[in-house]
Amino acid sequence: MTGTKKLLIFCEGQTEVNYLGEWADECKVRAQVKITRCQHNEPYLMLKEAVKEFLWAEKMNEPYSEVWIVYDRDEHETFHQAVETAKLFPYLHLCWTNPCIEAWFLMHFTMLPNLPRSQKVVIDRQENYIDGQPHLEKIVTTVELVVNPQYMFDSLRRKWQDYSKTSTKYLKTLRSKMDLALEQCTQTDLHQDVFAFGSLMPEVLTAIAKLATQDEMAAEEFVGHKWFEYCEQKRLEAQLFSPINHQN
């Protein structure tokens, strides 16, 4: 696998594992993507586990080019700690949906209105590091306006009655509707406003899609349902213009 880009993706739940696995299969890059359900649900603990596996793979001379951590915003105590810590690792990318992955799925079906939000006190536990070692834990209390994940789940089921968190055929329903979801994701920059409602899911989808082409701008442009046609076209072109075919 030397010289071949590989991704390591740690997911909070089985829903994300199944969904991203389907996407990698459609892009025909499944061998280059390891998607696993993390042992932990807290983002910071997921981050630590992912970094540990990344370093081990590097030591074994089977390095990953990028690591992605995919999870729901929910009410995780270490959400902000993970966001700040990830900035220290250039190969590490966080992908969250606020409040949950059902919000990303629901955006495929409808333009979401102003969602009902409630004020909630969020306790965020953060560790201060000295020389790379945990030194002091501090507790940061913030007030956030949050959307109830159960509200998102119920809203999705009204649009998609067969939806299940353990489905294995998400793309069969979603891929033709993806443009609408992508359009809504461009309206909010979660990197600039971590409290905002929305999803970073298009970023990890784009990272997977890029494995199938050298044209990064094209991968980003076609990351909707058009991506599948584009990916197939590129594979056909590669076969048509390969040195072997020119020799025949």
Number of C-alpha atoms within 10 A of each C-alpha: 10 8 7 11 15 22 22 21 27 26 26 21 20 16 19 23 21 20 17 24 21 18 19 21 13 16 22 17 17 19 11 18 20 16 20 18 19 23 13 16 16 19 27 25 17 22 25 15 15 20 17 12 15 22 14 13 13 13 10 9 11 15 21 20 15 17 24 21 26 28 28 25 24 17 19 17 20 20 24 19 19 20 17 11 15 19 12 9 10 9 14 20 19 22 21 23 21 25 25 22 25 23 24 24 22 22 23 23 16 14 12 12 6 7 12 10 11 11 10 13 13 18 17 17 17 21 16 12 11 9 6 7 9 11 10 10 11 10 12 13 12 10 10 15 15 22 20 17 19 12 14 19 19 13 15 22 14 11 13 14 10 10 17 13 15 14 12 15 13 19 16 9 14 17 17 13 17 21 18 16 25 19 13 17 19 13 9 16 14 19 12 8 9 16 15 17 21 25 28 22 21 19 16 20 18 20 17 27 25 21 22 20 16 10 10 14 11 16 22 17 12 17 24 20 15 14 20 18 11 18 22 15 12 15 12 12 11 12 13 12 10 11 10 9 10 9 6 5
